[in-house]
């Protein structure tokens, strides 16, 4: 079978959890289906990244469609008017669209589209006017156009069914996962060294990871931090880029007493090894989000071995189960109580929570996610071959060859 992957949406370092989702699944698919061919339709920003990460797989080819995805308008227009022609020329069995949007004008093979959530309906304040316009225009049409929909939690499936006319049996839940790297523990000296290098402090800290979109409710964590009766020398570390909710976050920080305000540390980006070190060195991980299609940072923290407190909202209970502490979303007083509960646990109680979190996190693997995704793609691809005389199995290239990066028009 020849499977296409529409990766035009993915800008490295810019699209958050959807980037992790695509890259982790692509790392597994070639191993799970070595006799099938994968064709990745790339943009100028991600083509070289895919070439490096997938170089070992002889059944992967990459087509550079020569579009700069940093221009949303150019990317959307390219996806709608150019990509269908490229897809048609490849004679695919199925096209997977992992980024909420699929080509709408020409349906040349079965489409499977991943709709991560319906955030644009529930939290339109998270989007620019242009971004909201594109989501309202293309997401409902992608849902209607696709032969099958994948989503990342039961919560998201119910949201999709609620806000569109799609039948529930066309929407398949395939839970996201966590990298096994997060369960590998660094030694204490390395963690101390990275803490000092990144935070310029050796004091204990609470960790929040989120870009400052309004629905992330980072200001709730800031308000709770200012009310902690066990604050002492505790810092609050917020890792994430400024976004449309930044004003509310900064206002909450400015409202803190000066001695407390000085203990709020902002980081915009760290490499994965430093991220893991920050998780492992934290006194607790705090996730105050009001809306999540999945909630990947919660799972990362669970795997990394740091006690987690999160809002009991949206998909988060599907991830945390009974292993983590919860609070009422948006309620800083309730968050204070939950944080104090974690900080006041003795060593055995803390260890028991961490062990329960790790056991639950172990259920979520990218291999399982990729297997379930592949099953759905195969089922959709069969539609292309009913009554079709061509062989659905395409012979892969010679083993050991690097991915072929071809440029559109060459």
C-alpha positions in Angstrom: 0.0 0.0 0.0 1.2 3.5 -0.7 0.4 6.0 2.1 0.7 9.7 1.7 1.3 12.0 4.7 0.3 15.7 4.4 2.9 17.4 6.6 2.5 20.9 5.2 1.1 22.2 8.5 4.2 21.3 10.6 6.6 24.1 11.4 9.4 22.8 13.7 9.2 24.4 17.1 6.0 26.3 16.4 3.0 24.1 16.4 3.3 22.5 19.8 1.8 19.1 20.5 0.8 18.5 16.9 4.5 18.5 15.9 5.3 15.9 18.6 2.3 13.8 17.4 3.4 13.7 13.8 7.1 13.2 14.4 6.7 10.4 17.0 4.2 8.5 14.8 6.4 8.9 11.7 9.3 7.4 13.7 7.2 4.2 14.2 5.2 3.8 10.9 8.1 2.7 8.7 9.1 0.0 11.2 5.5 -1.2 11.5 4.9 -1.4 7.7 8.2 -2.1 6.1 6.6 -3.6 3.0 4.5 -0.4 2.4 5.6 2.9 0.9 5.3 6.2 2.8 5.3 9.4 0.9 5.7 12.6 3.0 4.6 15.9 1.5 6.9 18.4 3.2 7.3 22.2 3.4 10.5 24.2 3.2 10.7 24.4 7.0 10.4 20.7 7.8 11.9 18.8 4.8 15.4 18.6 6.2 14.2 17.6 9.6 12.3 14.7 8.1 15.3 13.7 6.0 17.5 13.5 9.0 15.0 11.7 11.3 13.9 9.1 8.7 17.2 8.5 6.8 17.4 4.9 7.9 14.1 3.8 6.3 14.2 2.6 2.7 10.4 2.7 2.4 10.1 6.5 3.0 10.3 9.2 0.4 9.9 12.9 0.9 8.5 15.4 -1.6 9.4 19.0 -1.0 6.3 20.9 -2.2 8.3 24.2 -2.1 5.9 26.1 0.2 6.8 28.2 3.2 4.4 27.3 5.9 5.2 30.3 8.0 2.7 32.1 5.8 -0.6 30.5 6.8 -2.4 31.8 3.7 0.3 30.5 1.3 0.2 27.1 3.0 -3.5 26.8 2.9 -3.7 27.8 -0.7 -0.9 25.4 -1.6 -2.7 22.6 0.3 -6.0 23.2 -1.5 -4.8 23.9 -5.1 -1.3 22.3 -5.5 -1.2 19.4 -3.2 -4.2 17.5 -4.8 -2.3 17.5 -8.1 0.8 16.2 -6.4 -1.2 13.5 -4.6 -2.9 12.4 -7.8 0.5 12.0 -9.5 1.7 9.7 -6.8 -1.1 7.2 -7.2 -1.7 6.9 -3.5 -4.0 4.4 -1.8 -4.7 6.8 1.1 -3.7 10.3 2.3 -3.3 11.0 6.0 -3.8 14.6 7.1 -2.5 14.9 10.7 -3.0 18.6 11.1 -6.8 19.2 11.2 -7.1 20.2 7.5 -7.3 18.2 4.2 -7.5 19.2 0.5 -11.1 19.9 -0.3 -11.4 20.5 -4.0 -10.2 17.3 -5.5 -10.7 13.9 -3.8 -8.2 11.6 -5.6 -7.9 8.9 -3.0 -9.4 8.2 0.5 -8.6 10.8 3.1 -8.0 10.2 6.8 -7.7 13.4 8.8 -6.7 13.9 12.4 -8.8 16.5 14.2 -7.0 17.1 17.5 -9.8 19.1 19.2 -12.5 21.7 18.6 -10.7 24.4 20.5 -11.6 27.1 18.0 -15.3 26.5 18.9 -14.9 26.3 22.7 -12.1 28.9 23.1 -12.1 31.3 20.1 -10.2 33.8 22.2 -7.1 31.6 21.7 -6.9 32.5 18.0 -6.1 35.6 15.9 -8.9 36.8 13.7 -7.2 35.2 10.7 -6.5 32.0 12.5 -10.1 31.7 13.7 -11.4 32.4 10.2 -9.2 29.6 8.7 -10.3 27.1 11.4 -14.0 27.9 11.0 -13.7 27.7 7.3 -11.6 24.5 6.8 -12.1 22.3 9.9 -15.8 21.5 9.4 -15.2 20.9 5.7 -12.3 18.6 6.5 -14.5 16.6 8.8 -17.2 16.3 6.1 -14.7 15.5 3.3 -12.7 12.8 5.1 -13.5 9.2 4.8 -12.4 8.7 8.4 -11.5 11.0 11.3 -8.9 10.2 13.9 -8.8 12.1 17.2 -6.7 11.9 20.3 -9.1 11.4 23.2 -12.7 10.4 23.9 -13.3 14.0 25.0 -12.2 15.3 21.6 -14.4 12.7 19.9 -17.5 14.0 21.8 -16.5 17.6 21.0 -16.2 16.8 17.3 -19.6 15.0 17.2 -21.2 17.8 19.2 -20.0 20.6 17.0 -20.3 18.9 13.6 -22.7 16.6 11.7 -20.3 13.7 11.6 -21.6 10.3 12.9 -19.7 9.0 15.9 -18.7 5.8 14.2 -16.6 7.8 11.7 -14.5 9.3 14.5 -11.8 7.0 15.8 -10.1 7.6 19.2 -6.3 6.9 19.0 -4.8 8.2 22.2 -1.5 10.1 22.0 1.6 8.9 24.0 4.8 9.8 25.6 8.4 9.3 24.6 10.1 6.5 26.6 13.0 8.9 27.1 11.1 10.6 29.9 11.3 7.6 32.2 15.1 7.5 32.0 16.3 9.2 35.2 19.2 11.6 35.2 21.7 11.5 38.1 21.2 14.1 40.7 24.4 16.0 39.9 23.3 16.5 36.3 19.8 17.7 37.4 21.4 20.2 39.8 23.8 21.5 37.2 21.0 22.0 34.6 18.8 23.7 37.2 21.5 26.1 38.0 22.3 26.8 34.4 18.7 27.3 33.3 17.2 28.9 36.4 20.2 30.5 38.0 18.9 29.1 41.3 19.2 25.9 43.3 15.9 26.5 45.2 13.0 24.1 44.8 10.4 25.0 42.2 6.9 24.3 40.8 6.9 23.8 37.1 4.3 24.9 34.6 4.7 24.1 30.9 2.4 25.9 28.4 2.4 28.7 25.9 0.4 31.6 27.2 -2.9 31.0 25.4 -6.0 32.1 27.3 -7.3 28.5 27.8 -4.0 27.4 29.4 -5.0 29.6 32.4 -1.4 30.1 33.5 -2.5 33.1 35.6 -4.4 30.7 37.8 -1.0 29.0 38.7 0.5 32.4 39.3 -2.3 33.5 41.6 -2.0 30.2 43.5 1.7 30.6 43.8 1.2 33.9 45.6 -1.2 32.3 48.1 0.9 29.3 49.0 1.4 29.1 52.8 4.3 26.8 52.4 6.1 29.0 49.8 9.4 29.5 51.7 12.1 29.6 49.1 10.0 28.0 46.4 10.2 29.3 42.8 7.6 29.1 40.0 9.1 28.2 36.6 6.9 28.8 33.6 8.2 27.3 30.3 6.4 28.4 27.1 6.2 31.1 24.5 4.1 34.3 24.9 0.8 34.0 23.1 -2.6 35.7 23.1 -3.1 35.2 26.9 0.2 36.8 27.8 -1.4 40.0 29.1 -3.4 38.1 31.7 -0.3 36.1 32.8 1.8 39.3 33.1 -0.9 41.1 35.0 -1.1 38.2 37.5 2.7 38.3 38.0 2.7 42.1 38.4 0.0 41.7 41.2 2.3 39.5 43.3 4.2 40.9 46.2 7.7 41.9 45.1 9.4 39.1 47.1 7.1 36.6 45.4 7.3 38.2 41.9 11.1 37.8 42.0 10.6 34.1 42.3 8.7 33.7 39.0 11.1 32.4 36.3 10.1 32.5 32.6 11.7 30.3 30.0 10.6 30.3 26.3 12.2 27.1 25.0 14.6 24.3 26.1 16.0 21.2 24.4 14.5 17.9 25.3 17.2 16.8 27.7 16.8 20.0 29.6 13.0 19.6 29.6 13.4 16.2 31.1 15.8 17.6 33.7 13.4 20.3 34.6 10.6 17.7 35.1 12.8 15.5 37.2 14.0 18.4 39.4 10.6 19.9 40.2 8.8 19.7 43.5 5.6 19.4 41.6 4.2 19.8 38.0 1.2 22.1 37.7 -1.1 22.0 34.7 -3.9 24.6 35.0 -5.3 24.3 31.5 -9.1 24.6 31.0 -9.2 22.8 27.7 -7.0 20.0 26.2 -7.5 17.6 23.4 -5.1 15.4 25.2 -2.7 17.1 27.6 0.8 15.7 26.6 2.8 17.6 29.3 0.7 15.8 32.0 1.8 12.4 30.6 5.4 13.5 30.2 5.5 14.6 33.9 3.9 11.4 35.0 6.6 9.4 33.1 9.4 11.6 34.4 8.5 10.9 38.0 7.3 14.3 39.3 4.0 14.6 41.3 1.3 16.1 39.1 -1.6 18.4 39.9 -3.9 19.3 37.1 -7.3 20.7 36.4 -10.1 18.1 36.3 -11.2 19.3 32.9 -11.6 18.2 29.3 -9.4 15.2 28.4 -7.0 15.5 31.3 -8.7 12.8 33.5 -8.3 10.3 30.5 -4.6 10.9 30.9 -4.1 11.1 34.6 -6.8 8.7 35.8 -6.6 8.2 39.6 -2.8 8.7 39.7 -2.6 12.5 39.9 -4.1 15.2 42.1 -6.8 17.4 40.6 -8.3 20.9 41.2 -11.2 22.8 39.9 -10.2 24.7 36.7 -9.7 28.4 37.2 -10.0 28.2 41.0 -6.6 29.3 42.5 -7.7 28.5 46.1 -8.5 24.9 45.1 -5.1 24.8 43.3 -3.4 26.0 46.4 -5.0 23.2 48.4 -3.9 20.6 45.8 -0.3 21.9 45.7 -0.1 21.9 49.5 -1.4 18.4 49.6 1.5 17.3 47.3 4.2 19.3 49.1 3.1 18.1 52.5 3.3 14.4 51.6 6.0 12.3 53.3 8.5 10.4 51.3 6.6 7.2 51.1 3.4 9.0 50.1 5.2 10.9 47.4 6.9 7.8 46.1 3.6 6.0 46.0 2.0 8.8 43.8 5.1 8.8 41.5 4.9 5.0 41.1 1.2 5.1 40.3 1.8 7.8 37.7 4.6 5.8 36.1 2.5 2.7 35.9 -0.4 4.5 34.2 2.0 6.4 31.9 3.5 3.1 30.7 0.2 2.3 29.0 0.7 5.2 26.5 3.3 4.3 23.9 3.9 5.8 20.4 4.2 2.3 19.0 0.6 1.6 20.0 -0.6 5.0 18.7 1.1 4.3 15.4 -0.3 0.8 15.1 -3.8 2.0 15.6 -3.3 4.8 13.2 -1.9 2.4 10.6 -5.0 0.1 11.0 -7.3 3.0 10.2 -5.2 4.0 7.2 -5.2 0.5 5.9 -9.0 0.2 6.3 -9.4 3.5 4.4 -6.9 2.5 1.8 -8.8 -0.6 1.0 -11.6 1.6 -0.5 -9.1 2.7 -3.1 -8.4 -0.9 -4.3 -12.0 -2.3 -4.5 -12.4 -3.1 -8.1 -8.9 -1.7 -8.8 -6.5 -4.1 -10.6 -3.3 -2.4 -9.5 -1.4 -4.1 -6.7 -1.9 -2.2 -3.4 1.5 -3.3 -2.1 4.3 -1.2 -3.5 7.8 -2.5 -3.5 10.1 -0.5 -1.2 13.4 0.9 -2.4 16.6 -0.9 -1.7 17.2 -1.5 2.0 19.5 1.1 3.6 18.8 3.9 1.1 18.2 7.3 2.5 14.8 8.9 2.0 14.6 10.4 -1.5 13.8 14.1 -1.2 12.4 15.2 -4.5 11.4 18.8 -5.2 8.0 19.6 -6.8 8.5 20.5 -10.4 11.9 18.8 -10.7 
